[in-house]
Amino acid sequence: MRLPTSAHTSRPWRIHDLAPDFDLEDVWALPTPGGGDELPRLVSLIATSDFPARAPLVVRLLWRARRVLGDVLGWDDPDNGVGLGRRSLRARLPQDLRDAPAGPEVGPFSSIYLVGDEWAAEIANRTVHAVLHVGWVEDGAGVHRGQMAILVKPNGLLGAAYMAAISPFRHLFVYPALLRALERGWAAHADGPVART
């Protein structure tokens, strides 16, 4: 379920201090009910997911189209990535977060930090520098769940146009498919191992 931006901005997440120059694009409640200490299990599920391999055809086609466009137009060239063309948010971390586990790598995302109730990972290319933020929130009566936020810093007019162009596809197809995949994975691996890298 999509949430208002206040569901993210009202919480004392560490990411607020690290990425004040990023725009909050989306906030989603994740269908992952659990106990207070299960964020590592959710992060592990995200890291090991094969999304979009089993997503609906339209999502797989959108994913492939983006990959082809990125290859043809050079959007994803290595010199545009974090640590090369873009400064990683890890350079902004205070000492306590530098000493904390970074968390697992997730596809093209580089993990920034993993603490008890939040995890953040970043990606950069010619269109945007973006952060995937996953928090672990109490939903009432001692039940917790994941909450995902997407923060972006568009790279110029190309980045702004790109974000505007993909917005309807993200909301109509990609996020609903991703949430269903997370819900299935969460239910299927209720007692699975967690990654604390």
C-alpha positions in Angstrom: 0.0 0.0 0.0 1.3 3.4 -0.9 1.7 5.7 2.1 1.8 9.5 2.4 5.3 11.0 2.5 4.8 11.9 6.2 5.0 8.1 7.0 8.7 8.5 6.1 9.5 12.1 7.0 7.9 11.9 10.5 10.2 9.1 11.6 13.7 9.6 13.1 15.5 7.8 10.3 19.2 8.3 10.0 18.8 8.7 6.3 17.3 12.2 6.8 20.7 13.6 7.9 22.6 11.7 5.2 20.5 12.6 2.2 18.8 16.0 2.8 19.5 16.9 -0.9 17.5 14.0 -2.2 13.8 14.1 -3.1 11.4 11.6 -1.5 9.7 9.9 -4.5 7.6 7.1 -2.9 6.8 5.5 0.4 5.2 2.0 0.6 4.0 -0.2 3.4 5.5 -3.7 2.9 3.3 -6.8 3.5 5.9 -8.3 5.9 4.3 -8.6 9.4 6.7 -9.7 12.1 8.4 -9.1 15.3 10.5 -6.2 16.4 13.9 -7.6 15.3 13.1 -9.0 11.8 14.6 -6.2 9.6 17.6 -8.4 8.8 15.3 -11.1 7.5 13.5 -8.6 5.3 16.8 -7.2 4.0 18.0 -10.8 3.3 14.8 -11.5 1.4 15.3 -8.4 -0.7 18.9 -9.2 -1.4 18.2 -12.8 -2.5 15.0 -12.0 -4.5 15.0 -12.9 -8.2 12.7 -10.0 -9.0 11.6 -9.4 -11.7 12.2 -12.9 -13.1 8.8 -14.1 -12.0 6.9 -10.8 -12.2 4.1 -10.3 -14.8 5.3 -10.0 -18.4 4.7 -6.3 -18.5 7.1 -5.8 -15.6 9.8 -8.0 -17.2 9.4 -6.1 -20.5 9.7 -2.8 -18.8 12.9 -4.0 -17.0 14.4 -5.2 -20.2 13.5 -2.0 -22.1 15.2 0.0 -19.4 18.3 -2.2 -19.6 18.5 -1.9 -23.4 18.0 1.9 -23.2 20.7 2.1 -20.6 23.1 0.1 -22.7 22.4 2.0 -26.0 22.5 5.4 -24.4 25.3 4.7 -22.0 23.2 5.6 -18.9 24.8 2.8 -16.9 28.4 3.1 -17.9 30.7 2.4 -15.0 32.0 6.0 -15.0 28.5 7.2 -13.9 28.3 4.9 -10.9 28.7 5.3 -7.2 32.4 5.6 -6.3 33.4 6.6 -9.8 31.2 9.3 -11.2 29.2 9.9 -8.1 30.3 10.3 -4.5 28.8 7.5 -2.3 26.6 8.5 0.6 28.9 6.2 2.7 31.3 9.2 2.6 28.7 11.2 4.7 28.3 8.5 7.4 29.0 9.5 11.0 31.5 7.2 12.8 28.8 5.0 14.5 27.3 4.1 11.1 30.7 3.5 9.5 31.3 1.0 12.3 27.9 -0.7 11.7 27.4 -3.5 9.2 26.8 -2.1 5.7 24.4 -4.9 4.8 24.2 -7.0 1.7 24.6 -5.8 -1.9 21.3 -5.9 -3.9 21.8 -6.2 -7.6 23.1 -2.9 -8.8 22.5 -1.2 -5.4 25.5 -0.7 -3.0 24.6 -1.0 0.6 25.2 2.1 2.8 24.3 0.9 6.3 22.2 -1.6 8.2 21.1 -0.8 11.8 18.3 -2.2 14.0 15.4 -0.5 12.3 16.6 0.7 9.0 18.7 -0.2 5.9 19.8 2.0 3.0 21.4 1.2 -0.3 22.2 3.4 -3.3 22.6 3.4 -7.0 23.9 6.0 -9.4 23.8 6.3 -13.2 23.5 9.0 -15.7 19.9 9.7 -14.9 19.8 9.7 -11.1 21.5 9.0 -7.8 18.9 7.1 -5.8 18.5 5.5 -2.4 16.4 2.5 -1.5 15.5 2.9 2.2 13.8 0.1 4.1 12.6 0.8 7.7 11.1 -1.5 10.2 8.1 0.1 11.9 5.6 -0.9 14.5 2.1 -1.2 13.0 0.3 -1.4 16.3 -0.2 -4.0 19.0 3.4 -5.1 18.8 3.3 -6.1 15.2 6.0 -4.7 12.9 6.4 -4.5 9.1 8.7 -3.1 6.5 8.4 0.3 5.0 10.1 1.2 1.8 11.0 4.7 0.6 12.7 5.8 -2.6 14.8 8.9 -2.5 16.3 10.4 -5.7 18.6 13.1 -6.9 17.9 13.5 -10.6 20.9 14.3 -12.7 19.9 17.4 -14.6 17.1 17.7 -17.1 17.7 14.1 -18.3 17.1 12.8 -14.8 14.0 14.9 -14.2 12.5 13.8 -17.5 13.4 10.2 -16.9 11.8 10.2 -13.4 8.6 11.8 -14.8 8.5 9.3 -17.7 8.8 6.2 -15.5 6.5 7.3 -12.7 3.2 5.9 -14.1 4.9 2.6 -14.9 6.4 2.3 -11.4 3.1 2.9 -9.7 0.9 0.9 -12.0 3.1 -2.1 -12.6 6.5 -2.3 -10.9 5.6 -1.6 -7.3 2.5 -3.7 -7.1 4.4 -6.7 -8.6 7.3 -6.1 -6.2 5.0 -6.0 -3.2 3.3 -9.2 -4.2 6.7 -10.9 -4.6 7.9 -9.7 -1.2 4.6 -10.9 0.4 5.0 -14.4 -1.2 8.7 -14.6 -0.2 8.0 -13.4 3.4 5.3 -16.0 3.8 7.3 -18.8 2.2 10.4 -18.2 4.4 8.9 -17.4 7.7 11.7 -19.1 9.5 14.4 -18.6 7.0 18.0 -17.5 7.7 19.0 -13.8 7.8 22.0 -12.1 6.4 23.9 -9.8 8.8 26.7 -8.7 6.5 
